[in-house]
């Protein structure tokens, strides 16, 4: 997929987000973003979209067994969490003395 323009997303690594659709939907439970993949428009969220993998014993992993790990979900399925509003919020960008900051549309707070 080659885009002429690189997409910009309001979600960064380390943000608190809520999952708004899918199996792990929970609008009251904020979770942490572990990684963002802007080229694929996906995010890796802690404890969401857990997939199990059955591994054979190897030299590194002599035990083998079942390994559970998170898989990326579409970035459209998550929304930023605003601690002050206590809810999922939409975001606008504005300049704060020359620096672009993300501002919550609900509470007007700058999202760190």
N, CA, C and O atoms as a Tinker XYZ file with bonds, in Angstrom:
   448  protein
     1  N      0.846000   -1.185000    0.000000    73     2
     2  CA     0.000000    0.000000    0.000000    64     1     3
     3  C      0.885000    1.239000    0.000000    63     2     4     5
     4  O      1.579000    1.504000    0.981000    81     3
     5  N      0.867000    1.989000   -1.076000    73     3     6
     6  CA     1.664000    3.206000   -1.127000    64     5     7
     7  C      0.732000    4.409000   -1.145000    63     6     8     9
     8  O     -0.108000    4.562000   -2.032000    81     7
     9  N      0.905000    5.246000   -0.147000    73     7    10
    10  CA     0.108000    6.462000   -0.065000    64     9    11
    11  C      0.958000    7.649000   -0.461000    63    10    12    13
    12  O      2.155000    7.697000   -0.177000    81    11
    13  N      0.330000    8.604000   -1.116000    73    11    14
    14  CA     1.052000    9.835000   -1.415000    64    13    15
    15  C      1.285000   10.631000   -0.154000    63    14    16    17
    16  O      2.317000   11.282000    0.012000    81    15
    17  N      0.294000   10.569000    0.745000    73    15    18
    18  CA     0.395000   11.330000    1.986000    64    17    19
    19  C      0.372000   10.369000    3.158000    63    18    20    21
    20  O     -0.452000    9.456000    3.216000    81    19
    21  N      1.283000   10.583000    4.086000    73    19    22
    22  CA     1.349000    9.733000    5.266000    64    21    23
    23  C      0.188000   10.084000    6.197000    63    22    24    25
    24  O      0.013000   11.254000    6.536000    81    23
    25  N     -0.612000    9.093000    6.618000    73    23    26
    26  CA    -1.734000    9.423000    7.491000    64    25    27
    27  C     -1.258000    9.883000    8.862000    63    26    28    29
    28  O     -0.227000    9.426000    9.356000    81    27
    29  N     -2.014000   10.787000    9.471000    73    27    30
    30  CA    -1.687000   11.264000   10.811000    64    29    31
    31  C     -2.759000   10.771000   11.761000    63    30    32    33
    32  O     -3.952000   10.876000   11.477000    81    31
    33  N     -2.327000   10.232000   12.891000    73    31    34
    34  CA    -3.267000    9.726000   13.874000    64    33    35
    35  C     -3.049000   10.445000   15.199000    63    34    36    37
    36  O     -1.945000   10.891000   15.511000    81    35
    37  N     -4.125000   10.546000   15.969000    73    35    38
    38  CA    -4.049000   11.247000   17.249000    64    37    39
    39  C     -3.650000   10.327000   18.399000    63    38    40    41
    40  O     -3.654000   10.747000   19.556000    81    39
    41  N     -3.309000    9.083000   18.091000    73    39    42
    42  CA    -2.963000    8.132000   19.141000    64    41    43
    43  C     -1.474000    7.833000   19.066000    63    42    44    45
    44  O     -0.932000    7.564000   17.994000    81    43
    45  N     -0.818000    7.886000   20.233000    73    43    46
    46  CA     0.618000    7.635000   20.306000    64    45    47
    47  C      0.897000    6.507000   21.276000    63    46    48    49
    48  O      0.032000    6.120000   22.061000    81    47
    49  N      2.106000    5.984000   21.217000    73    47    50
    50  CA     2.546000    4.951000   22.150000    64    49    51
    51  C      2.497000    5.500000   23.576000    63    50    52    53
    52  O      2.946000    6.617000   23.832000    81    51
    53  N      1.951000    4.711000   24.499000    73    51    54
    54  CA     1.878000    5.135000   25.887000    64    53    55
    55  C      0.580000    5.840000   26.253000    63    54    56    57
    56  O      0.352000    6.133000   27.427000    81    55
    57  N     -0.280000    6.119000   25.266000    73    55    58
    58  CA    -1.566000    6.778000   25.542000    64    57    59
    59  C     -2.528000    5.817000   26.230000    63    58    60    61
    60  O     -2.409000    4.598000   26.109000    81    59
    61  N     -3.478000    6.391000   26.953000    73    59    62
    62  CA    -4.593000    5.613000   27.486000    64    61    63
    63  C     -5.738000    5.699000   26.492000    63    62    64    65
    64  O     -6.152000    6.790000   26.098000    81    63
    65  N     -6.254000    4.524000   26.084000    73    63    66
    66  CA    -7.359000    4.478000   25.129000    64    65    67
    67  C     -8.429000    3.521000   25.633000    63    66    68    69
    68  O     -8.176000    2.697000   26.512000    81    67
    69  N     -9.637000    3.640000   25.062000    73    67    70
    70  CA   -10.688000    2.652000   25.305000    64    69    71
    71  C    -11.038000    2.010000   23.976000    63    70    72    73
    72  O    -11.001000    2.657000   22.929000    81    71
    73  N    -11.381000    0.720000   24.029000    73    71    74
    74  CA   -11.787000   -0.013000   22.836000    64    73    75
    75  C    -13.281000    0.221000   22.655000    63    74    76    77
    76  O    -14.072000   -0.091000   23.545000    81    75
    77  N    -13.671000    0.772000   21.501000    73    75    78
    78  CA   -15.068000    1.163000   21.307000    64    77    79
    79  C    -15.872000    0.144000   20.500000    63    78    80    81
    80  O    -17.100000    0.221000   20.467000    81    79
    81  N    -15.201000   -0.810000   19.846000    73    79    82
    82  CA   -15.922000   -1.869000   19.132000    64    81    83
    83  C    -15.155000   -3.172000   19.247000    63    82    84    85
    84  O    -13.983000   -3.184000   19.624000    81    83
    85  N    -15.820000   -4.262000   18.920000    73    83    86
    86  CA   -15.158000   -5.568000   18.886000    64    85    87
    87  C    -15.373000   -6.370000   20.152000    63    86    88    89
    88  O    -16.137000   -5.973000   21.033000    81    87
    89  N    -14.692000   -7.504000   20.236000    73    87    90
    90  CA   -14.857000   -8.442000   21.346000    64    89    91
    91  C    -14.413000   -7.860000   22.677000    63    90    92    93
    92  O    -14.974000   -8.198000   23.719000    81    91
    93  N    -13.405000   -6.983000   22.653000    73    91    94
    94  CA   -12.857000   -6.426000   23.889000    64    93    95
    95  C    -13.439000   -5.058000   24.213000    63    94    96    97
    96  O    -12.834000   -4.286000   24.956000    81    95
    97  N    -14.615000   -4.752000   23.658000    73    95    98
    98  CA   -15.237000   -3.435000   23.876000    64    97    99
    99  C    -15.503000   -3.206000   25.352000    63    98   100   101
   100  O    -16.154000   -4.015000   26.013000    81    99
   101  N    -14.987000   -2.084000   25.865000    73    99   102
   102  CA   -15.245000   -1.671000   27.236000    64   101   103
   103  C    -15.015000   -0.170000   27.316000    63   102   104   105
   104  O    -13.872000    0.287000   27.332000    81   103
   105  N    -16.096000    0.595000   27.366000    73   103   106
   106  CA   -15.989000    2.057000   27.306000    64   105   107
   107  C    -15.568000    2.680000   28.627000    63   106   108   109
   108  O    -15.312000    3.883000   28.685000    81   107
   109  N    -15.491000    1.879000   29.699000    73   107   110
   110  CA   -15.132000    2.430000   31.014000    64   109   111
   111  C    -13.747000    1.982000   31.477000    63   110   112   113
   112  O    -13.306000    2.359000   32.563000    81   111
   113  N    -13.060000    1.179000   30.662000    73   111   114
   114  CA   -11.770000    0.643000   31.095000    64   113   115
   115  C    -10.640000    1.157000   30.193000    63   114   116   117
   116  O    -10.462000    0.664000   29.079000    81   115
   117  N     -9.876000    2.148000   30.677000    73   115   118
   118  CA    -8.763000    2.628000   29.855000    64   117   119
   119  C     -7.616000    1.618000   29.824000    63   118   120   121
   120  O     -7.316000    0.968000   30.825000    81   119
   121  N     -6.992000    1.501000   28.673000    73   119   122
   122  CA    -5.865000    0.580000   28.489000    64   121   123
   123  C     -4.715000    1.331000   27.829000    63   122   124   125
   124  O     -4.907000    2.410000   27.270000    81   123
   125  N     -3.527000    0.754000   27.898000    73   123   126
   126  CA    -2.315000    1.437000   27.416000    64   125   127
   127  C     -1.955000    0.962000   26.011000    63   126   128   129
   128  O     -2.006000   -0.232000   25.717000    81   127
   129  N     -1.591000    1.908000   25.148000    73   127   130
   130  CA    -1.131000    1.585000   23.796000    64   129   131
   131  C      0.336000    1.158000   23.874000    63   130   132   133
   132  O      1.176000    1.905000   24.376000    81   131
   133  N      0.641000   -0.035000   23.380000    73   131   134
   134  CA     2.018000   -0.559000   23.412000    64   133   135
   135  C      2.799000   -0.168000   22.159000    63   134   136   137
   136  O      4.008000    0.053000   22.225000    81   135
   137  N      2.110000   -0.080000   21.010000    73   135   138
   138  CA     2.772000    0.278000   19.755000    64   137   139
   139  C      1.741000    0.803000   18.768000    63   138   140   141
   140  O      0.565000    0.443000   18.831000    81   139
   141  N      2.190000    1.656000   17.857000    73   139   142
   142  CA     1.321000    2.174000   16.793000    64   141   143
   143  C      1.975000    1.852000   15.457000    63   142   144   145
   144  O      3.171000    2.079000   15.276000    81   143
   145  N      1.183000    1.317000   14.513000    73   143   146
   146  CA     1.679000    0.995000   13.178000    64   145   147
   147  C      0.935000    1.870000   12.174000    63   146   148   149
   148  O     -0.074000    1.439000   11.616000    81   147
   149  N      1.423000    3.113000   11.929000    73   147   150
   150  CA     0.670000    4.045000   11.085000    64   149   151
   151  C      0.528000    3.586000    9.637000    63   150   152   153
   152  O     -0.472000    3.900000    8.991000    81   151
   153  N      1.506000    2.852000    9.116000    73   151   154
   154  CA     1.405000    2.402000    7.723000    64   153   155
   155  C      0.274000    1.390000    7.534000    63   154   156   157
   156  O     -0.320000    1.320000    6.458000    81   155
   157  N     -0.029000    0.604000    8.575000    73   155   158
   158  CA    -1.114000   -0.372000    8.496000    64   157   159
   159  C     -2.388000    0.142000    9.175000    63   158   160   161
   160  O     -3.417000   -0.533000    9.145000    81   159
   161  N     -2.328000    1.328000    9.785000    73   159   162
   162  CA    -3.445000    1.929000   10.537000    64   161   163
   163  C     -3.914000    0.994000   11.652000    63   162   164   165
   164  O     -5.113000    0.772000   11.825000    81   163
   165  N     -2.956000    0.450000   12.405000    73   163   166
   166  CA    -3.270000   -0.460000   13.509000    64   165   167
   167  C     -2.552000   -0.035000   14.782000    63   166   168   169
   168  O     -1.539000    0.662000   14.738000    81   167
   169  N     -3.095000   -0.469000   15.921000    73   167   170
   170  CA    -2.470000   -0.219000   17.217000    64   169   171
   171  C     -2.419000   -1.519000   18.007000    63   170   172   173
   172  O     -3.277000   -2.390000   17.862000    81   171
   173  N     -1.386000   -1.630000   18.852000    73   171   174
   174  CA    -1.252000   -2.770000   19.750000    64   173   175
   175  C     -1.622000   -2.276000   21.137000    63   174   176   177
   176  O     -0.942000   -1.418000   21.699000    81   175
   177  N     -2.712000   -2.824000   21.694000    73   175   178
   178  CA    -3.233000   -2.355000   22.977000    64   177   179
   179  C     -3.086000   -3.469000   24.002000    63   178   180   181
   180  O     -3.354000   -4.636000   23.717000    81   179
   181  N     -2.652000   -3.086000   25.210000    73   179   182
   182  CA    -2.388000   -4.042000   26.281000    64   181   183
   183  C     -3.664000   -4.796000   26.672000    63   182   184   185
   184  O     -4.675000   -4.181000   27.011000    81   183
   185  N     -3.609000   -6.137000   26.621000    73   183   186
   186  CA    -4.719000   -6.974000   27.059000    64   185   187
   187  C     -5.887000   -7.049000   26.096000    63   186   188   189
   188  O     -6.966000   -7.502000   26.477000    81   187
   189  N     -5.698000   -6.615000   24.852000    73   187   190
   190  CA    -6.776000   -6.632000   23.867000    64   189   191
   191  C     -6.383000   -7.515000   22.694000    63   190   192   193
   192  O     -5.221000   -7.536000   22.289000    81   191
   193  N     -7.358000   -8.249000   22.143000    73   191   194
   194  CA    -7.148000   -9.121000   20.980000    64   193   195
   195  C     -6.059000  -10.154000   21.270000    63   194   196   197
   196  O     -5.102000  -10.293000   20.508000    81   195
   197  N     -6.220000  -10.877000   22.384000    73   195   198
   198  CA    -5.254000  -11.893000   22.797000    64   197   199
   199  C     -5.364000  -13.107000   21.876000    63   198   200   201
   200  O     -6.453000  -13.637000   21.658000    81   199
   201  N     -4.234000  -13.535000   21.347000    73   199   202
   202  CA    -4.207000  -14.723000   20.506000    64   201   203
   203  C     -3.280000  -15.752000   21.129000    63   202   204   205
   204  O     -2.243000  -15.408000   21.698000    81   203
   205  N     -3.669000  -17.040000   21.016000    73   203   206
   206  CA    -2.850000  -18.106000   21.585000    64   205   207
   207  C     -2.052000  -18.771000   20.478000    63   206   208   209
   208  O     -2.524000  -18.942000   19.354000    81   207
   209  N     -0.839000  -19.138000   20.827000    73   207   210
   210  CA     0.040000  -19.798000   19.870000    64   209   211
   211  C      0.633000  -21.027000   20.542000    63   210   212   213
   212  O      1.181000  -20.946000   21.641000    81   211
   213  N      0.517000  -22.148000   19.879000    73   211   214
   214  CA     1.063000  -23.393000   20.421000    64   213   215
   215  C      2.481000  -23.557000   19.885000    63   214   216   217
   216  O      2.687000  -23.682000   18.678000    81   215
   217  N      3.468000  -23.555000   20.803000    73   215   218
   218  CA     4.864000  -23.611000   20.371000    64   217   219
   219  C      5.483000  -24.963000   20.728000    63   218   220   221
   220  O      5.206000  -25.544000   21.777000    81   219
   221  N      6.320000  -25.433000   19.827000    73   219   222
   222  CA     7.050000  -26.679000   20.078000    64   221   223
   223  C      8.276000  -26.374000   20.932000    63   222   224   225
   224  O      8.797000  -25.261000   20.870000    81   223
   225  N      8.745000  -27.322000   21.720000    73   223   226
   226  CA     9.982000  -27.108000   22.477000    64   225   227
   227  C     11.166000  -26.891000   21.536000    63   226   228   229
   228  O     11.343000  -27.627000   20.565000    81   227
   229  N     11.981000  -25.864000   21.837000    73   227   230
   230  CA    13.184000  -25.580000   21.041000    64   229   231
   231  C     14.364000  -25.426000   21.996000    63   230   232   233
   232  O     14.222000  -25.590000   23.208000    81   231
   233  N     15.518000  -25.112000   21.438000    73   231   234
   234  CA    16.720000  -24.925000   22.266000    64   233   235
   235  C     16.540000  -23.735000   23.214000    63   234   236   237
   236  O     16.942000  -23.798000   24.376000    81   235
   237  N     15.930000  -22.642000   22.712000    73   235   238
   238  CA    15.717000  -21.476000   23.570000    64   237   239
   239  C     14.589000  -21.741000   24.571000    63   238   240   241
   240  O     14.724000  -21.456000   25.761000    81   239
   241  N     13.477000  -22.288000   24.072000    73   239   242
   242  CA    12.305000  -22.534000   24.902000    64   241   243
   243  C     12.143000  -24.044000   25.046000    63   242   244   245
   244  O     11.455000  -24.680000   24.248000    81   243
   245  N     12.778000  -24.610000   26.064000    73   243   246
   246  CA    12.776000  -26.070000   26.219000    64   245   247
   247  C     11.415000  -26.593000   26.652000    63   246   248   249
   248  O     11.113000  -27.772000   26.465000    81   247
   249  N     10.584000  -25.715000   27.234000    73   247   250
   250  CA     9.284000  -26.131000   27.739000    64   249   251
   251  C      8.249000  -26.270000   26.619000    63   250   252   253
   252  O      7.510000  -27.253000   26.570000    81   251
   253  N      8.199000  -25.267000   25.711000    73   251   254
   254  CA     7.143000  -25.272000   24.705000    64   253   255
   255  C      5.838000  -24.855000   25.358000    63   254   256   257
   256  O      5.853000  -24.193000   26.396000    81   255
   257  N      4.707000  -25.230000   24.768000    73   255   258
   258  CA     3.416000  -24.963000   25.373000    64   257   259
   259  C      2.642000  -23.865000   24.663000    63   258   260   261
   260  O      2.887000  -23.566000   23.494000    81   259
   261  N      1.701000  -23.269000   25.392000    73   259   262
   262  CA     0.814000  -22.278000   24.812000    64   261   263
   263  C      1.266000  -20.877000   25.228000    63   262   264   265
   264  O      1.433000  -20.592000   26.414000    81   263
   265  N      1.463000  -20.005000   24.230000    73   263   266
   266  CA     1.887000  -18.638000   24.477000    64   265   267
   267  C      0.746000  -17.708000   24.083000    63   266   268   269
   268  O      0.208000  -17.803000   22.980000    81   267
   269  N      0.380000  -16.804000   25.001000    73   267   270
   270  CA    -0.669000  -15.827000   24.704000    64   269   271
   271  C     -0.021000  -14.477000   24.463000    63   270   272   273
   272  O      0.828000  -14.048000   25.245000    81   271
   273  N     -0.413000  -13.798000   23.385000    73   271   274
   274  CA     0.108000  -12.462000   23.127000    64   273   275
   275  C     -0.929000  -11.617000   22.405000    63   274   276   277
   276  O     -1.845000  -12.130000   21.762000    81   275
   277  N     -0.756000  -10.281000   22.532000    73   275   278
   278  CA    -1.686000   -9.361000   21.906000    64   277   279
   279  C     -1.407000   -9.262000   20.409000    63   278   280   281
   280  O     -0.267000   -9.387000   19.962000    81   279
   281  N     -2.474000   -9.036000   19.649000    73   279   282
   282  CA    -2.347000   -8.780000   18.218000    64   281   283
   283  C     -2.891000   -7.377000   17.946000    63   282   284   285
   284  O     -3.742000   -6.889000   18.689000    81   283
   285  N     -2.403000   -6.724000   16.882000    73   283   286
   286  CA    -2.862000   -5.365000   16.592000    64   285   287
   287  C     -4.350000   -5.320000   16.215000    63   286   288   289
   288  O     -4.889000   -6.268000   15.643000    81   287
   289  N     -4.995000   -4.203000   16.547000    73   287   290
   290  CA    -6.374000   -3.966000   16.118000    64   289   291
   291  C     -6.407000   -2.663000   15.327000    63   290   292   293
   292  O     -5.478000   -1.858000   15.403000    81   291
   293  N     -7.475000   -2.461000   14.572000    73   291   294
   294  CA    -7.606000   -1.258000   13.750000    64   293   295
   295  C     -7.643000   -0.017000   14.637000    63   294   296   297
   296  O     -8.275000   -0.017000   15.694000    81   295
   297  N     -6.968000    1.029000   14.202000    73   295   298
   298  CA    -6.875000    2.254000   14.988000    64   297   299
   299  C     -8.241000    2.933000   15.115000    63   298   300   301
   300  O     -8.462000    3.723000   16.032000    81   299
   301  N     -9.153000    2.623000   14.195000    73   299   302
   302  CA   -10.500000    3.198000   14.248000    64   301   303
   303  C    -11.336000    2.586000   15.369000    63   302   304   305
   304  O    -12.381000    3.129000   15.726000    81   303
   305  N    -10.889000    1.463000   15.925000    73   303   306
   306  CA   -11.641000    0.785000   16.982000    64   305   307
   307  C    -11.274000    1.269000   18.381000    63   306   308   309
   308  O    -11.817000    0.776000   19.370000    81   307
   309  N    -10.356000    2.227000   18.471000    73   307   310
   310  CA    -9.996000    2.769000   19.783000    64   309   311
   311  C    -10.203000    4.275000   19.787000    63   310   312   313
   312  O    -10.165000    4.929000   18.745000    81   311
   313  N    -10.425000    4.811000   20.989000    73   311   314
   314  CA   -10.612000    6.243000   21.156000    64   313   315
   315  C     -9.827000    6.679000   22.377000    63   314   316   317
   316  O     -9.751000    5.947000   23.363000    81   315
   317  N     -9.244000    7.865000   22.318000    73   315   318
   318  CA    -8.446000    8.362000   23.437000    64   317   319
   319  C     -9.292000    8.518000   24.696000    63   318   320   321
   320  O    -10.469000    8.870000   24.626000    81   319
   321  N     -8.678000    8.251000   25.847000    73   319   322
   322  CA    -9.338000    8.361000   27.146000    64   321   323
   323  C     -8.911000    9.659000   27.797000    63   322   324   325
   324  O     -7.723000    9.976000   27.857000    81   323
   325  N     -9.891000   10.411000   28.288000    73   323   326
   326  CA    -9.605000   11.643000   29.015000    64   325   327
   327  C     -9.903000   11.391000   30.482000    63   326   328   329
   328  O    -11.048000   11.132000   30.852000    81   327
   329  N     -8.866000   11.468000   31.326000    73   327   330
   330  CA    -9.026000   11.165000   32.754000    64   329   331
   331  C     -9.931000   12.185000   33.434000    63   330   332   333
   332  O    -10.695000   11.834000   34.333000    81   331
   333  N     -9.850000   13.450000   33.009000    73   331   334
   334  CA   -10.670000   14.492000   33.646000    64   333   335
   335  C    -12.152000   14.287000   33.328000    63   334   336   337
   336  O    -13.000000   14.387000   34.215000    81   335
   337  N    -12.462000   14.000000   32.064000    73   335   338
   338  CA   -13.853000   13.774000   31.665000    64   337   339
   339  C    -14.317000   12.385000   32.103000    63   338   340   341
   340  O    -15.515000   12.151000   32.271000    81   339
   341  N    -13.368000   11.464000   32.289000    73   339   342
   342  CA   -13.705000   10.092000   32.666000    64   341   343
   343  C    -14.415000    9.361000   31.555000    63   342   344   345
   344  O    -15.272000    8.514000   31.808000    81   343
   345  N    -14.062000    9.685000   30.315000    73   343   346
   346  CA   -14.737000    9.079000   29.175000    64   345   347
   347  C    -13.835000    9.100000   27.952000    63   346   348   349
   348  O    -12.775000    9.725000   27.957000    81   347
   349  N    -14.270000    8.408000   26.901000    73   347   350
   350  CA   -13.575000    8.457000   25.621000    64   349   351
   351  C    -13.866000    9.800000   24.977000    63   350   352   353
   352  O    -14.993000   10.291000   25.043000    81   351
   353  N    -12.850000   10.403000   24.349000    73   351   354
   354  CA   -13.033000   11.742000   23.784000    64   353   355
   355  C    -12.495000   11.821000   22.363000    63   354   356   357
   356  O    -11.594000   11.080000   21.970000    81   355
   357  N    -13.084000   12.754000   21.602000    73   355   358
   358  CA   -12.525000   13.111000   20.317000    64   357   359
   359  C    -11.475000   14.180000   20.571000    63   358   360   361
   360  O    -11.490000   14.853000   21.601000    81   359
   361  N    -10.557000   14.325000   19.610000    73   359   362
   362  CA    -9.403000   15.191000   19.833000    64   361   363
   363  C     -9.276000   16.191000   18.702000    63   362   364   365
   364  O     -9.507000   15.871000   17.536000    81   363
   365  N     -8.902000   17.409000   19.069000    73   363   366
   366  CA    -8.512000   18.377000   18.050000    64   365   367
   367  C     -7.079000   18.783000   18.332000    63   366   368   369
   368  O     -6.606000   18.689000   19.464000    81   367
   369  N     -6.390000   19.234000   17.292000    73   367   370
   370  CA    -5.009000   19.687000   17.459000    64   369   371
   371  C     -4.988000   21.198000   17.453000    63   370   372   373
   372  O     -5.673000   21.840000   16.656000    81   371
   373  N     -4.192000   21.762000   18.352000    73   371   374
   374  CA    -4.031000   23.220000   18.328000    64   373   375
   375  C     -2.591000   23.552000   18.696000    63   374   376   377
   376  O     -1.870000   22.738000   19.273000    81   375
   377  N     -2.201000   24.755000   18.350000    73   375   378
   378  CA    -0.827000   25.180000   18.631000    64   377   379
   379  C     -0.761000   25.821000   20.005000    63   378   380   381
   380  O     -1.545000   26.712000   20.331000    81   379
   381  N      0.190000   25.350000   20.807000    73   379   382
   382  CA     0.415000   25.926000   22.129000    64   381   383
   383  C      1.839000   26.465000   22.125000    63   382   384   385
   384  O      2.792000   25.689000   22.189000    81   383
   385  N      1.993000   27.757000   22.051000    73   383   386
   386  CA     3.249000   28.478000   21.789000    64   385   387
   387  C      4.202000   27.724000   20.851000    63   386   388   389
   388  O      5.313000   27.338000   21.213000    81   387
   389  N      3.696000   27.537000   19.620000    73   387   390
   390  CA     4.521000   26.963000   18.554000    64   389   391
   391  C      4.568000   25.451000   18.521000    63   390   392   393
   392  O      5.101000   24.882000   17.568000    81   391
   393  N      4.025000   24.773000   19.535000    73   391   394
   394  CA     4.076000   23.309000   19.585000    64   393   395
   395  C      2.672000   22.755000   19.399000    63   394   396   397
   396  O      1.722000   23.241000   20.013000    81   395
   397  N      2.538000   21.728000   18.544000    73   395   398
   398  CA     1.227000   21.118000   18.325000    64   397   399
   399  C      0.857000   20.267000   19.540000    63   398   400   401
   400  O      1.641000   19.416000   19.960000    81   399
   401  N     -0.329000   20.490000   20.105000    73   399   402
   402  CA    -0.793000   19.687000   21.231000    64   401   403
   403  C     -2.166000   19.122000   20.902000    63   402   404   405
   404  O     -2.904000   19.673000   20.085000    81   403
   405  N     -2.494000   18.008000   21.557000    73   403   406
   406  CA    -3.803000   17.384000   21.381000    64   405   407
   407  C     -4.717000   17.855000   22.508000    63   406   408   409
   408  O     -4.375000   17.756000   23.686000    81   407
   409  N     -5.872000   18.361000   22.130000    73   407   410
   410  CA    -6.805000   18.919000   23.111000    64   409   411
   411  C     -8.105000   18.117000   23.058000    63   410   412   413
   412  O     -8.655000   17.873000   21.984000    81   411
   413  N     -8.589000   17.711000   24.241000    73   411   414
   414  CA    -9.845000   16.982000   24.349000    64   413   415
   415  C    -10.997000   17.904000   23.991000    63   414   416   417
   416  O    -11.048000   19.046000   24.446000    81   415
   417  N    -11.930000   17.406000   23.167000    73   415   418
   418  CA   -13.077000   18.226000   22.773000    64   417   419
   419  C    -14.113000   18.288000   23.886000    63   418   420   421
   420  O    -14.923000   19.214000   23.927000    81   419
   421  N    -14.094000   17.303000   24.799000    73   419   422
   422  CA   -15.091000   17.277000   25.877000    64   421   423
   423  C    -14.705000   18.233000   27.008000    63   422   424   425
   424  O    -15.503000   19.081000   27.408000    81   423
   425  N    -13.474000   18.091000   27.522000    73   423   426
   426  CA   -13.093000   18.884000   28.689000    64   425   427
   427  C    -12.204000   20.076000   28.349000    63   426   428   429
   428  O    -12.026000   20.967000   29.179000    81   427
   429  N    -11.647000   20.105000   27.145000    73   427   430
   430  CA   -10.752000   21.193000   26.767000    64   429   431
   431  C     -9.352000   21.056000   27.337000    63   430   432   433
   432  O     -8.538000   21.972000   27.216000    81   431
   433  N     -9.063000   19.906000   27.967000    73   431   434
   434  CA    -7.756000   19.662000   28.566000    64   433   435
   435  C     -6.749000   19.221000   27.507000    63   434   436   437
   436  O     -7.108000   18.560000   26.532000    81   435
   437  N     -5.490000   19.594000   27.709000    73   435   438
   438  CA    -4.410000   19.110000   26.851000    64   437   439
   439  C     -4.068000   17.675000   27.256000    63   438   440   441
   440  O     -3.850000   17.388000   28.433000    81   439
   441  N     -4.023000   16.774000   26.261000    73   439   442
   442  CA    -3.707000   15.374000   26.546000    64   441   443
   443  C     -2.207000   15.194000   26.504000    63   442   444   445
   444  O     -1.559000   15.513000   25.508000    81   443
   445  N     -1.655000   14.677000   27.602000    73   443   446
   446  CA    -0.206000   14.500000   27.716000    64   445   447
   447  C      0.218000   13.255000   26.975000    63   446   448
   448  O      1.404000   12.926000   26.949000    81   447
